[in-house]
Amino acid sequence: FFFFFFFFFFFFFFFFFFTGKIIKHFEILFLGQLQIIIIFEAYIRPT
């Protein structure tokens, strides 16, 4: 699961870099994605 999380993080970073020109427009979406990543990380992390 850690490898999958790393791949997802790399893909998100690539997408974020690719949409760097419209970063201001995706600022709210970035905040939403960040919250989803936190929830996903908490879900895959063993208790």
mmJSON file of the N, C-alpha and C atoms, coordinates in Angstrom:
{"data_MODEL":{"atom_site":{
"group_PDB":["ATOM","ATOM","ATOM","ATOM","ATOM","ATOM","ATOM","ATOM","ATOM","ATOM","ATOM","ATOM","ATOM","ATOM","ATOM","ATOM","ATOM","ATOM","ATOM","ATOM","ATOM","ATOM","ATOM","ATOM","ATOM","ATOM","ATOM","ATOM","ATOM","ATOM","ATOM","ATOM","ATOM","ATOM","ATOM","ATOM","ATOM","ATOM","ATOM","ATOM","ATOM","ATOM","ATOM","ATOM","ATOM","ATOM","ATOM","ATOM","ATOM","ATOM","ATOM","ATOM","ATOM","ATOM","ATOM","ATOM","ATOM","ATOM","ATOM","ATOM","ATOM","ATOM","ATOM","ATOM","ATOM","ATOM","ATOM","ATOM","ATOM","ATOM","ATOM","ATOM","ATOM","ATOM","ATOM","ATOM","ATOM","ATOM","ATOM","ATOM","ATOM","ATOM","ATOM","ATOM","ATOM","ATOM","ATOM","ATOM","ATOM","ATOM","ATOM","ATOM","ATOM","ATOM","ATOM","ATOM","ATOM","ATOM","ATOM","ATOM","ATOM","ATOM","ATOM","ATOM","ATOM","ATOM","ATOM","ATOM","ATOM","ATOM","ATOM","ATOM","ATOM","ATOM","ATOM","ATOM","ATOM","ATOM","ATOM","ATOM","ATOM","ATOM","ATOM","ATOM","ATOM","ATOM","ATOM","ATOM","ATOM","ATOM","ATOM","ATOM","ATOM","ATOM","ATOM","ATOM","ATOM","ATOM","ATOM","ATOM","ATOM"],
"id":[1,2,3,4,5,6,7,8,9,10,11,12,13,14,15,16,17,18,19,20,21,22,23,24,25,26,27,28,29,30,31,32,33,34,35,36,37,38,39,40,41,42,43,44,45,46,47,48,49,50,51,52,53,54,55,56,57,58,59,60,61,62,63,64,65,66,67,68,69,70,71,72,73,74,75,76,77,78,79,80,81,82,83,84,85,86,87,88,89,90,91,92,93,94,95,96,97,98,99,100,101,102,103,104,105,106,107,108,109,110,111,112,113,114,115,116,117,118,119,120,121,122,123,124,125,126,127,128,129,130,131,132,133,134,135,136,137,138,139,140,141],
"type_symbol":["N","C","C","N","C","C","N","C","C","N","C","C","N","C","C","N","C","C","N","C","C","N","C","C","N","C","C","N","C","C","N","C","C","N","C","C","N","C","C","N","C","C","N","C","C","N","C","C","N","C","C","N","C","C","N","C","C","N","C","C","N","C","C","N","C","C","N","C","C","N","C","C","N","C","C","N","C","C","N","C","C","N","C","C","N","C","C","N","C","C","N","C","C","N","C","C","N","C","C","N","C","C","N","C","C","N","C","C","N","C","C","N","C","C","N","C","C","N","C","C","N","C","C","N","C","C","N","C","C","N","C","C","N","C","C","N","C","C","N","C","C"],
"label_atom_id":["N","CA","C","N","CA","C","N","CA","C","N","CA","C","N","CA","C","N","CA","C","N","CA","C","N","CA","C","N","CA","C","N","CA","C","N","CA","C","N","CA","C","N","CA","C","N","CA","C","N","CA","C","N","CA","C","N","CA","C","N","CA","C","N","CA","C","N","CA","C","N","CA","C","N","CA","C","N","CA","C","N","CA","C","N","CA","C","N","CA","C","N","CA","C","N","CA","C","N","CA","C","N","CA","C","N","CA","C","N","CA","C","N","CA","C","N","CA","C","N","CA","C","N","CA","C","N","CA","C","N","CA","C","N","CA","C","N","CA","C","N","CA","C","N","CA","C","N","CA","C","N","CA","C","N","CA","C","N","CA","C","N","CA","C"],
"label_alt_id":[null,null,null,null,null,null,null,null,null,null,null,null,null,null,null,null,null,null,null,null,null,null,null,null,null,null,null,null,null,null,null,null,null,null,null,null,null,null,null,null,null,null,null,null,null,null,null,null,null,null,null,null,null,null,null,null,null,null,null,null,null,null,null,null,null,null,null,null,null,null,null,null,null,null,null,null,null,null,null,null,null,null,null,null,null,null,null,null,null,null,null,null,null,null,null,null,null,null,null,null,null,null,null,null,null,null,null,null,null,null,null,null,null,null,null,null,null,null,null,null,null,null,null,null,null,null,null,null,null,null,null,null,null,null,null,null,null,null,null,null,null],
"label_comp_id":["PHE","PHE","PHE","PHE","PHE","PHE","PHE","PHE","PHE","PHE","PHE","PHE","PHE","PHE","PHE","PHE","PHE","PHE","PHE","PHE","PHE","PHE","PHE","PHE","PHE","PHE","PHE","PHE","PHE","PHE","PHE","PHE","PHE","PHE","PHE","PHE","PHE","PHE","PHE","PHE","PHE","PHE","PHE","PHE","PHE","PHE","PHE","PHE","PHE","PHE","PHE","PHE","PHE","PHE","THR","THR","THR","GLY","GLY","GLY","LYS","LYS","LYS","ILE","ILE","ILE","ILE","ILE","ILE","LYS","LYS","LYS","HIS","HIS","HIS","PHE","PHE","PHE","GLU","GLU","GLU","ILE","ILE","ILE","LEU","LEU","LEU","PHE","PHE","PHE","LEU","LEU","LEU","GLY","GLY","GLY","GLN","GLN","GLN","LEU","LEU","LEU","GLN","GLN","GLN","ILE","ILE","ILE","ILE","ILE","ILE","ILE","ILE","ILE","ILE","ILE","ILE","PHE","PHE","PHE","GLU","GLU","GLU","ALA","ALA","ALA","TYR","TYR","TYR","ILE","ILE","ILE","ARG","ARG","ARG","PRO","PRO","PRO","THR","THR","THR"],
"label_asym_id":["A","A","A","A","A","A","A","A","A","A","A","A","A","A","A","A","A","A","A","A","A","A","A","A","A","A","A","A","A","A","A","A","A","A","A","A","A","A","A","A","A","A","A","A","A","A","A","A","A","A","A","A","A","A","A","A","A","A","A","A","A","A","A","A","A","A","A","A","A","A","A","A","A","A","A","A","A","A","A","A","A","A","A","A","A","A","A","A","A","A","A","A","A","A","A","A","A","A","A","A","A","A","A","A","A","A","A","A","A","A","A","A","A","A","A","A","A","A","A","A","A","A","A","A","A","A","A","A","A","A","A","A","A","A","A","A","A","A","A","A","A"],
"label_entity_id":["1","1","1","1","1","1","1","1","1","1","1","1","1","1","1","1","1","1","1","1","1","1","1","1","1","1","1","1","1","1","1","1","1","1","1","1","1","1","1","1","1","1","1","1","1","1","1","1","1","1","1","1","1","1","1","1","1","1","1","1","1","1","1","1","1","1","1","1","1","1","1","1","1","1","1","1","1","1","1","1","1","1","1","1","1","1","1","1","1","1","1","1","1","1","1","1","1","1","1","1","1","1","1","1","1","1","1","1","1","1","1","1","1","1","1","1","1","1","1","1","1","1","1","1","1","1","1","1","1","1","1","1","1","1","1","1","1","1","1","1","1"],
"label_seq_id":[1,1,1,2,2,2,3,3,3,4,4,4,5,5,5,6,6,6,7,7,7,8,8,8,9,9,9,10,10,10,11,11,11,12,12,12,13,13,13,14,14,14,15,15,15,16,16,16,17,17,17,18,18,18,19,19,19,20,20,20,21,21,21,22,22,22,23,23,23,24,24,24,25,25,25,26,26,26,27,27,27,28,28,28,29,29,29,30,30,30,31,31,31,32,32,32,33,33,33,34,34,34,35,35,35,36,36,36,37,37,37,38,38,38,39,39,39,40,40,40,41,41,41,42,42,42,43,43,43,44,44,44,45,45,45,46,46,46,47,47,47],
"pdbx_PDB_ins_code":[null,null,null,null,null,null,null,null,null,null,null,null,null,null,null,null,null,null,null,null,null,null,null,null,null,null,null,null,null,null,null,null,null,null,null,null,null,null,null,null,null,null,null,null,null,null,null,null,null,null,null,null,null,null,null,null,null,null,null,null,null,null,null,null,null,null,null,null,null,null,null,null,null,null,null,null,null,null,null,null,null,null,null,null,null,null,null,null,null,null,null,null,null,null,null,null,null,null,null,null,null,null,null,null,null,null,null,null,null,null,null,null,null,null,null,null,null,null,null,null,null,null,null,null,null,null,null,null,null,null,null,null,null,null,null,null,null,null,null,null,null],
"Cartn_x":[0.839,0.0,0.882,2.046,2.942,3.436,3.699,4.143,3.04,1.8,0.661,0.489,0.688,0.572,1.676,2.868,3.989,3.72,3.165,2.837,1.746,0.75,-0.337,0.202,1.139,1.73,2.565,3.29,4.101,3.206,2.102,1.17,0.531,0.195,-0.396,0.607,1.886,2.928,3.131,3.094,3.254,2.086,0.868,-0.321,-0.267,0.221,0.328,1.351,2.452,3.491,3.009,2.235,1.734,0.721,-0.04,-1.048,-0.527,0.79,1.399,0.945,0.57,0.152,-1.202,-2.025,-3.35,-3.452,-2.304,-2.246,-3.237,-3.422,-4.324,-5.768,-6.105,-7.462,-7.714,-6.633,-6.755,-6.389,-6.333,-5.934,-6.96,-8.238,-9.296,-9.331,-9.15,-9.143,-7.95,-6.827,-5.636,-5.907,-6.603,-6.929,-7.829,-8.78,-9.677,-8.912,-7.997,-7.194,-6.289,-5.776,-4.898,-5.658,-6.899,-7.709,-8.011,-8.277,-8.559,-7.321,-6.146,-4.898,-4.676,-4.976,-4.816,-5.746,-6.99,-7.956,-7.518,-7.029,-6.599,-5.385,-4.47,-3.282,-3.669,-4.617,-5.071,-5.802,-6.433,-7.174,-6.227,-5.159,-4.25,-3.249,-3.086,-2.12,-2.708,-1.975,-2.472,-2.688,-3.711,-4.04,-3.068],
"Cartn_y":[-1.197,0.0,1.259,1.171,2.323,2.68,1.67,1.899,2.561,2.121,2.709,4.169,4.454,5.824,6.697,6.139,6.879,7.162,6.192,6.368,7.42,7.387,8.364,9.766,9.848,11.137,11.663,10.785,11.174,11.644,10.929,11.314,12.657,12.863,14.132,15.269,15.005,16.013,16.355,15.332,15.552,16.37,16.021,16.757,18.194,18.365,19.695,20.535,19.907,20.618,20.939,20.003,20.189,21.327,21.486,22.542,23.726,23.952,25.036,26.413,26.513,27.807,28.233,27.234,27.56,27.15,27.299,26.897,27.707,28.964,29.807,29.336,28.825,28.363,27.034,26.264,24.948,24.979,26.216,26.331,25.67,25.949,25.344,23.832,23.418,21.991,21.311,22.047,21.512,21.281,22.222,22.077,20.864,20.675,19.524,18.222,18.201,17.005,16.714,17.77,17.586,16.923,17.363,16.76,15.299,15.01,13.633,12.762,13.305,12.562,12.25,13.222,13.006,11.896,11.915,10.887,9.531,9.519,8.271,7.699,8.593,8.147,7.58,8.219,7.744,6.404,6.21,4.967,3.793,4.04,2.945,2.695,3.667,3.48,2.535,1.51,0.56,1.233,0.856,1.476,0.974],
"Cartn_z":[0.0,0.0,0.0,0.607,0.655,-0.75,-1.565,-2.935,-3.758,-3.517,-4.219,-3.809,-2.527,-2.046,-2.652,-2.777,-3.364,-4.84,-5.556,-6.971,-7.134,-6.237,-6.292,-6.006,-5.051,-4.712,-5.88,-6.559,-7.711,-8.863,-9.082,-10.135,-9.819,-8.542,-8.141,-8.306,-7.993,-8.144,-9.62,-10.489,-11.93,-12.467,-12.012,-12.446,-11.942,-10.712,-10.125,-10.88,-11.274,-12.026,-13.445,-14.028,-15.389,-15.434,-14.358,-14.307,-13.492,-13.566,-12.801,-13.276,-14.564,-15.113,-14.557,-14.228,-13.698,-12.246,-11.525,-10.123,-9.279,-9.607,-8.82,-8.974,-10.158,-10.398,-9.72,-9.516,-8.894,-7.411,-6.846,-5.446,-4.537,-4.786,-3.969,-4.191,-5.454,-5.762,-5.09,-5.009,-4.352,-2.866,-2.245,-0.827,-0.627,-1.536,-1.449,-1.648,-2.631,-2.884,-1.696,-1.058,0.093,1.233,1.437,2.499,2.18,0.901,0.487,0.69,0.39,0.571,2.046,2.91,4.352,4.817,4.344,4.726,4.173,2.923,2.302,3.022,3.431,4.15,5.515,6.164,7.471,7.318,6.157,5.935,5.685,4.913,4.568,5.693,6.603,7.693,8.749,9.141,10.146,11.49,12.171,13.453,14.527],
"occupancy":[1.0,1.0,1.0,1.0,1.0,1.0,1.0,1.0,1.0,1.0,1.0,1.0,1.0,1.0,1.0,1.0,1.0,1.0,1.0,1.0,1.0,1.0,1.0,1.0,1.0,1.0,1.0,1.0,1.0,1.0,1.0,1.0,1.0,1.0,1.0,1.0,1.0,1.0,1.0,1.0,1.0,1.0,1.0,1.0,1.0,1.0,1.0,1.0,1.0,1.0,1.0,1.0,1.0,1.0,1.0,1.0,1.0,1.0,1.0,1.0,1.0,1.0,1.0,1.0,1.0,1.0,1.0,1.0,1.0,1.0,1.0,1.0,1.0,1.0,1.0,1.0,1.0,1.0,1.0,1.0,1.0,1.0,1.0,1.0,1.0,1.0,1.0,1.0,1.0,1.0,1.0,1.0,1.0,1.0,1.0,1.0,1.0,1.0,1.0,1.0,1.0,1.0,1.0,1.0,1.0,1.0,1.0,1.0,1.0,1.0,1.0,1.0,1.0,1.0,1.0,1.0,1.0,1.0,1.0,1.0,1.0,1.0,1.0,1.0,1.0,1.0,1.0,1.0,1.0,1.0,1.0,1.0,1.0,1.0,1.0,1.0,1.0,1.0,1.0,1.0,1.0],
"B_iso_or_equiv":[0.0,0.0,0.0,0.0,0.0,0.0,0.0,0.0,0.0,0.0,0.0,0.0,0.0,0.0,0.0,0.0,0.0,0.0,0.0,0.0,0.0,0.0,0.0,0.0,0.0,0.0,0.0,0.0,0.0,0.0,0.0,0.0,0.0,0.0,0.0,0.0,0.0,0.0,0.0,0.0,0.0,0.0,0.0,0.0,0.0,0.0,0.0,0.0,0.0,0.0,0.0,0.0,0.0,0.0,0.0,0.0,0.0,0.0,0.0,0.0,0.0,0.0,0.0,0.0,0.0,0.0,0.0,0.0,0.0,0.0,0.0,0.0,0.0,0.0,0.0,0.0,0.0,0.0,0.0,0.0,0.0,0.0,0.0,0.0,0.0,0.0,0.0,0.0,0.0,0.0,0.0,0.0,0.0,0.0,0.0,0.0,0.0,0.0,0.0,0.0,0.0,0.0,0.0,0.0,0.0,0.0,0.0,0.0,0.0,0.0,0.0,0.0,0.0,0.0,0.0,0.0,0.0,0.0,0.0,0.0,0.0,0.0,0.0,0.0,0.0,0.0,0.0,0.0,0.0,0.0,0.0,0.0,0.0,0.0,0.0,0.0,0.0,0.0,0.0,0.0,0.0],
"pdbx_formal_charge":[null,null,null,null,null,null,null,null,null,null,null,null,null,null,null,null,null,null,null,null,null,null,null,null,null,null,null,null,null,null,null,null,null,null,null,null,null,null,null,null,null,null,null,null,null,null,null,null,null,null,null,null,null,null,null,null,null,null,null,null,null,null,null,null,null,null,null,null,null,null,null,null,null,null,null,null,null,null,null,null,null,null,null,null,null,null,null,null,null,null,null,null,null,null,null,null,null,null,null,null,null,null,null,null,null,null,null,null,null,null,null,null,null,null,null,null,null,null,null,null,null,null,null,null,null,null,null,null,null,null,null,null,null,null,null,null,null,null,null,null,null],
"auth_seq_id":[1,1,1,2,2,2,3,3,3,4,4,4,5,5,5,6,6,6,7,7,7,8,8,8,9,9,9,10,10,10,11,11,11,12,12,12,13,13,13,14,14,14,15,15,15,16,16,16,17,17,17,18,18,18,19,19,19,20,20,20,21,21,21,22,22,22,23,23,23,24,24,24,25,25,25,26,26,26,27,27,27,28,28,28,29,29,29,30,30,30,31,31,31,32,32,32,33,33,33,34,34,34,35,35,35,36,36,36,37,37,37,38,38,38,39,39,39,40,40,40,41,41,41,42,42,42,43,43,43,44,44,44,45,45,45,46,46,46,47,47,47],
"auth_comp_id":["PHE","PHE","PHE","PHE","PHE","PHE","PHE","PHE","PHE","PHE","PHE","PHE","PHE","PHE","PHE","PHE","PHE","PHE","PHE","PHE","PHE","PHE","PHE","PHE","PHE","PHE","PHE","PHE","PHE","PHE","PHE","PHE","PHE","PHE","PHE","PHE","PHE","PHE","PHE","PHE","PHE","PHE","PHE","PHE","PHE","PHE","PHE","PHE","PHE","PHE","PHE","PHE","PHE","PHE","THR","THR","THR","GLY","GLY","GLY","LYS","LYS","LYS","ILE","ILE","ILE","ILE","ILE","ILE","LYS","LYS","LYS","HIS","HIS","HIS","PHE","PHE","PHE","GLU","GLU","GLU","ILE","ILE","ILE","LEU","LEU","LEU","PHE","PHE","PHE","LEU","LEU","LEU","GLY","GLY","GLY","GLN","GLN","GLN","LEU","LEU","LEU","GLN","GLN","GLN","ILE","ILE","ILE","ILE","ILE","ILE","ILE","ILE","ILE","ILE","ILE","ILE","PHE","PHE","PHE","GLU","GLU","GLU","ALA","ALA","ALA","TYR","TYR","TYR","ILE","ILE","ILE","ARG","ARG","ARG","PRO","PRO","PRO","THR","THR","THR"],
"auth_asym_id":["A","A","A","A","A","A","A","A","A","A","A","A","A","A","A","A","A","A","A","A","A","A","A","A","A","A","A","A","A","A","A","A","A","A","A","A","A","A","A","A","A","A","A","A","A","A","A","A","A","A","A","A","A","A","A","A","A","A","A","A","A","A","A","A","A","A","A","A","A","A","A","A","A","A","A","A","A","A","A","A","A","A","A","A","A","A","A","A","A","A","A","A","A","A","A","A","A","A","A","A","A","A","A","A","A","A","A","A","A","A","A","A","A","A","A","A","A","A","A","A","A","A","A","A","A","A","A","A","A","A","A","A","A","A","A","A","A","A","A","A","A"],
"auth_atom_id":["N","CA","C","N","CA","C","N","CA","C","N","CA","C","N","CA","C","N","CA","C","N","CA","C","N","CA","C","N","CA","C","N","CA","C","N","CA","C","N","CA","C","N","CA","C","N","CA","C","N","CA","C","N","CA","C","N","CA","C","N","CA","C","N","CA","C","N","CA","C","N","CA","C","N","CA","C","N","CA","C","N","CA","C","N","CA","C","N","CA","C","N","CA","C","N","CA","C","N","CA","C","N","CA","C","N","CA","C","N","CA","C","N","CA","C","N","CA","C","N","CA","C","N","CA","C","N","CA","C","N","CA","C","N","CA","C","N","CA","C","N","CA","C","N","CA","C","N","CA","C","N","CA","C","N","CA","C","N","CA","C","N","CA","C"],
"pdbx_PDB_model_num":[1,1,1,1,1,1,1,1,1,1,1,1,1,1,1,1,1,1,1,1,1,1,1,1,1,1,1,1,1,1,1,1,1,1,1,1,1,1,1,1,1,1,1,1,1,1,1,1,1,1,1,1,1,1,1,1,1,1,1,1,1,1,1,1,1,1,1,1,1,1,1,1,1,1,1,1,1,1,1,1,1,1,1,1,1,1,1,1,1,1,1,1,1,1,1,1,1,1,1,1,1,1,1,1,1,1,1,1,1,1,1,1,1,1,1,1,1,1,1,1,1,1,1,1,1,1,1,1,1,1,1,1,1,1,1,1,1,1,1,1,1]
}}}
